[in-house]
Amino acid sequence: MEGTSLEYLLSETDSPYLSPVPHRGELNHPGYTKYVVEKIAEIKNTAKRRIIMSTALTRKRLDKTAPWKLKTNIIVIDVLSDVIT
């Protein structure tokens, strides 16, 4: 992931069976996307806010070009205040 440009990344969870740490073993849900964002920010050595904005723009770009609609980053934007605090 370190060599991948932010414009090509999306954040999501592998619902319902692979919850991120610290919720391993629990039923997963989209609200845990914030942990994925935190991990991406750690790996990319950048601010969580930058990951959120970049993945949101990628999602919007894909919505315009894909015949199906992605729902992943809507959750990230909904929990924005939790992620960057």
PyMOL CGO cylinders between C-alpha atoms (Angstrom):
from pymol import cmd
from pymol.cgo import CYLINDER

trace = [
    CYLINDER, 0.00, 0.00, 0.00, 2.91, 2.37, 0.63, 0.3, 1, 1, 1, 1, 1, 1,
    CYLINDER, 2.91, 2.37, 0.63, 3.53, 2.74, -3.11, 0.3, 1, 1, 1, 1, 1, 1,
    CYLINDER, 3.53, 2.74, -3.11, -0.12, 3.21, -4.07, 0.3, 1, 1, 1, 1, 1, 1,
    CYLINDER, -0.12, 3.21, -4.07, -1.29, 6.75, -4.73, 0.3, 1, 1, 1, 1, 1, 1,
    CYLINDER, -1.29, 6.75, -4.73, -4.12, 7.97, -2.48, 0.3, 1, 1, 1, 1, 1, 1,
    CYLINDER, -4.12, 7.97, -2.48, -6.28, 8.61, -5.53, 0.3, 1, 1, 1, 1, 1, 1,
    CYLINDER, -6.28, 8.61, -5.53, -6.54, 4.84, -6.03, 0.3, 1, 1, 1, 1, 1, 1,
    CYLINDER, -6.54, 4.84, -6.03, -7.54, 3.89, -2.48, 0.3, 1, 1, 1, 1, 1, 1,
    CYLINDER, -7.54, 3.89, -2.48, -10.94, 3.27, -0.95, 0.3, 1, 1, 1, 1, 1, 1,
    CYLINDER, -10.94, 3.27, -0.95, -11.69, 2.51, 2.67, 0.3, 1, 1, 1, 1, 1, 1,
    CYLINDER, -11.69, 2.51, 2.67, -14.05, -0.26, 3.62, 0.3, 1, 1, 1, 1, 1, 1,
    CYLINDER, -14.05, -0.26, 3.62, -14.58, -3.08, 6.06, 0.3, 1, 1, 1, 1, 1, 1,
    CYLINDER, -14.58, -3.08, 6.06, -14.81, -6.77, 5.19, 0.3, 1, 1, 1, 1, 1, 1,
    CYLINDER, -14.81, -6.77, 5.19, -18.25, -7.06, 6.71, 0.3, 1, 1, 1, 1, 1, 1,
    CYLINDER, -18.25, -7.06, 6.71, -19.51, -9.04, 8.49, 0.3, 1, 1, 1, 1, 1, 1,
    CYLINDER, -19.51, -9.04, 8.49, -16.75, -11.44, 9.49, 0.3, 1, 1, 1, 1, 1, 1,
    CYLINDER, -16.75, -11.44, 9.49, -13.40, -9.66, 9.66, 0.3, 1, 1, 1, 1, 1, 1,
    CYLINDER, -13.40, -9.66, 9.66, -13.68, -6.79, 12.11, 0.3, 1, 1, 1, 1, 1, 1,
    CYLINDER, -13.68, -6.79, 12.11, -10.65, -4.54, 12.45, 0.3, 1, 1, 1, 1, 1, 1,
    CYLINDER, -10.65, -4.54, 12.45, -8.59, -4.40, 15.62, 0.3, 1, 1, 1, 1, 1, 1,
    CYLINDER, -8.59, -4.40, 15.62, -9.76, -3.56, 18.34, 0.3, 1, 1, 1, 1, 1, 1,
    CYLINDER, -9.76, -3.56, 18.34, -13.02, -5.31, 17.48, 0.3, 1, 1, 1, 1, 1, 1,
    CYLINDER, -13.02, -5.31, 17.48, -11.69, -8.68, 16.26, 0.3, 1, 1, 1, 1, 1, 1,
    CYLINDER, -11.69, -8.68, 16.26, -14.14, -11.45, 17.05, 0.3, 1, 1, 1, 1, 1, 1,
    CYLINDER, -14.14, -11.45, 17.05, -17.14, -9.13, 17.05, 0.3, 1, 1, 1, 1, 1, 1,
    CYLINDER, -17.14, -9.13, 17.05, -19.68, -8.81, 14.27, 0.3, 1, 1, 1, 1, 1, 1,
    CYLINDER, -19.68, -8.81, 14.27, -18.37, -6.20, 11.85, 0.3, 1, 1, 1, 1, 1, 1,
    CYLINDER, -18.37, -6.20, 11.85, -20.28, -3.16, 10.62, 0.3, 1, 1, 1, 1, 1, 1,
    CYLINDER, -20.28, -3.16, 10.62, -19.55, -0.10, 8.46, 0.3, 1, 1, 1, 1, 1, 1,
    CYLINDER, -19.55, -0.10, 8.46, -18.98, 2.13, 11.48, 0.3, 1, 1, 1, 1, 1, 1,
    CYLINDER, -18.98, 2.13, 11.48, -15.64, 0.39, 11.92, 0.3, 1, 1, 1, 1, 1, 1,
    CYLINDER, -15.64, 0.39, 11.92, -14.39, 1.96, 8.70, 0.3, 1, 1, 1, 1, 1, 1,
    CYLINDER, -14.39, 1.96, 8.70, -12.77, 4.60, 10.87, 0.3, 1, 1, 1, 1, 1, 1,
    CYLINDER, -12.77, 4.60, 10.87, -10.23, 1.99, 12.01, 0.3, 1, 1, 1, 1, 1, 1,
    CYLINDER, -10.23, 1.99, 12.01, -9.39, 1.22, 8.40, 0.3, 1, 1, 1, 1, 1, 1,
    CYLINDER, -9.39, 1.22, 8.40, -8.81, 4.93, 7.78, 0.3, 1, 1, 1, 1, 1, 1,
    CYLINDER, -8.81, 4.93, 7.78, -6.58, 5.16, 10.84, 0.3, 1, 1, 1, 1, 1, 1,
    CYLINDER, -6.58, 5.16, 10.84, -4.49, 2.22, 9.63, 0.3, 1, 1, 1, 1, 1, 1,
    CYLINDER, -4.49, 2.22, 9.63, -4.17, 3.65, 6.11, 0.3, 1, 1, 1, 1, 1, 1,
    CYLINDER, -4.17, 3.65, 6.11, -3.06, 6.98, 7.61, 0.3, 1, 1, 1, 1, 1, 1,
    CYLINDER, -3.06, 6.98, 7.61, -0.47, 5.17, 9.72, 0.3, 1, 1, 1, 1, 1, 1,
    CYLINDER, -0.47, 5.17, 9.72, 0.89, 3.20, 6.76, 0.3, 1, 1, 1, 1, 1, 1,
    CYLINDER, 0.89, 3.20, 6.76, 0.94, 6.25, 4.48, 0.3, 1, 1, 1, 1, 1, 1,
    CYLINDER, 0.94, 6.25, 4.48, 2.34, 8.44, 7.27, 0.3, 1, 1, 1, 1, 1, 1,
    CYLINDER, 2.34, 8.44, 7.27, -0.24, 11.14, 6.67, 0.3, 1, 1, 1, 1, 1, 1,
    CYLINDER, -0.24, 11.14, 6.67, -3.21, 12.76, 8.41, 0.3, 1, 1, 1, 1, 1, 1,
    CYLINDER, -3.21, 12.76, 8.41, -6.48, 10.85, 8.78, 0.3, 1, 1, 1, 1, 1, 1,
    CYLINDER, -6.48, 10.85, 8.78, -8.30, 13.87, 7.36, 0.3, 1, 1, 1, 1, 1, 1,
    CYLINDER, -8.30, 13.87, 7.36, -6.27, 13.56, 4.14, 0.3, 1, 1, 1, 1, 1, 1,
    CYLINDER, -6.27, 13.56, 4.14, -7.22, 9.87, 3.81, 0.3, 1, 1, 1, 1, 1, 1,
    CYLINDER, -7.22, 9.87, 3.81, -10.88, 10.67, 4.41, 0.3, 1, 1, 1, 1, 1, 1,
    CYLINDER, -10.88, 10.67, 4.41, -10.98, 13.41, 1.80, 0.3, 1, 1, 1, 1, 1, 1,
    CYLINDER, -10.98, 13.41, 1.80, -9.00, 11.42, -0.75, 0.3, 1, 1, 1, 1, 1, 1,
    CYLINDER, -9.00, 11.42, -0.75, -11.07, 8.26, -0.43, 0.3, 1, 1, 1, 1, 1, 1,
    CYLINDER, -11.07, 8.26, -0.43, -14.29, 10.31, -0.55, 0.3, 1, 1, 1, 1, 1, 1,
    CYLINDER, -14.29, 10.31, -0.55, -13.17, 11.91, -3.83, 0.3, 1, 1, 1, 1, 1, 1,
    CYLINDER, -13.17, 11.91, -3.83, -12.24, 8.49, -5.22, 0.3, 1, 1, 1, 1, 1, 1,
    CYLINDER, -12.24, 8.49, -5.22, -15.68, 7.17, -4.30, 0.3, 1, 1, 1, 1, 1, 1,
    CYLINDER, -15.68, 7.17, -4.30, -17.37, 10.10, -6.02, 0.3, 1, 1, 1, 1, 1, 1,
    CYLINDER, -17.37, 10.10, -6.02, -15.24, 9.56, -9.11, 0.3, 1, 1, 1, 1, 1, 1,
    CYLINDER, -15.24, 9.56, -9.11, -16.18, 5.88, -9.22, 0.3, 1, 1, 1, 1, 1, 1,
    CYLINDER, -16.18, 5.88, -9.22, -19.87, 6.66, -8.72, 0.3, 1, 1, 1, 1, 1, 1,
    CYLINDER, -19.87, 6.66, -8.72, -19.74, 8.72, -11.91, 0.3, 1, 1, 1, 1, 1, 1,
    CYLINDER, -19.74, 8.72, -11.91, -18.06, 6.01, -13.97, 0.3, 1, 1, 1, 1, 1, 1,
    CYLINDER, -18.06, 6.01, -13.97, -19.33, 2.73, -12.50, 0.3, 1, 1, 1, 1, 1, 1,
    CYLINDER, -19.33, 2.73, -12.50, -22.72, 1.16, -13.33, 0.3, 1, 1, 1, 1, 1, 1,
    CYLINDER, -22.72, 1.16, -13.33, -23.13, 0.32, -9.63, 0.3, 1, 1, 1, 1, 1, 1,
    CYLINDER, -23.13, 0.32, -9.63, -22.95, 2.56, -6.61, 0.3, 1, 1, 1, 1, 1, 1,
    CYLINDER, -22.95, 2.56, -6.61, -20.32, 2.24, -3.89, 0.3, 1, 1, 1, 1, 1, 1,
    CYLINDER, -20.32, 2.24, -3.89, -21.48, 2.93, -0.36, 0.3, 1, 1, 1, 1, 1, 1,
    CYLINDER, -21.48, 2.93, -0.36, -18.21, 2.54, 1.55, 0.3, 1, 1, 1, 1, 1, 1,
    CYLINDER, -18.21, 2.54, 1.55, -16.99, 6.09, 2.16, 0.3, 1, 1, 1, 1, 1, 1,
    CYLINDER, -16.99, 6.09, 2.16, -20.37, 7.50, 3.07, 0.3, 1, 1, 1, 1, 1, 1,
    CYLINDER, -20.37, 7.50, 3.07, -19.81, 5.92, 6.47, 0.3, 1, 1, 1, 1, 1, 1,
    CYLINDER, -19.81, 5.92, 6.47, -16.34, 7.44, 6.77, 0.3, 1, 1, 1, 1, 1, 1,
    CYLINDER, -16.34, 7.44, 6.77, -17.72, 10.91, 6.18, 0.3, 1, 1, 1, 1, 1, 1,
    CYLINDER, -17.72, 10.91, 6.18, -20.50, 10.22, 8.72, 0.3, 1, 1, 1, 1, 1, 1,
    CYLINDER, -20.50, 10.22, 8.72, -17.91, 9.38, 11.39, 0.3, 1, 1, 1, 1, 1, 1,
    CYLINDER, -17.91, 9.38, 11.39, -15.46, 12.11, 10.37, 0.3, 1, 1, 1, 1, 1, 1,
    CYLINDER, -15.46, 12.11, 10.37, -15.51, 13.80, 13.76, 0.3, 1, 1, 1, 1, 1, 1,
    CYLINDER, -15.51, 13.80, 13.76, -14.81, 10.49, 15.53, 0.3, 1, 1, 1, 1, 1, 1,
    CYLINDER, -14.81, 10.49, 15.53, -11.89, 9.69, 13.25, 0.3, 1, 1, 1, 1, 1, 1,
    CYLINDER, -11.89, 9.69, 13.25, -9.99, 12.95, 13.38, 0.3, 1, 1, 1, 1, 1, 1,
    CYLINDER, -9.99, 12.95, 13.38, -10.44, 13.69, 17.07, 0.3, 1, 1, 1, 1, 1, 1,
]
cmd.load_cgo(trace, "trace")
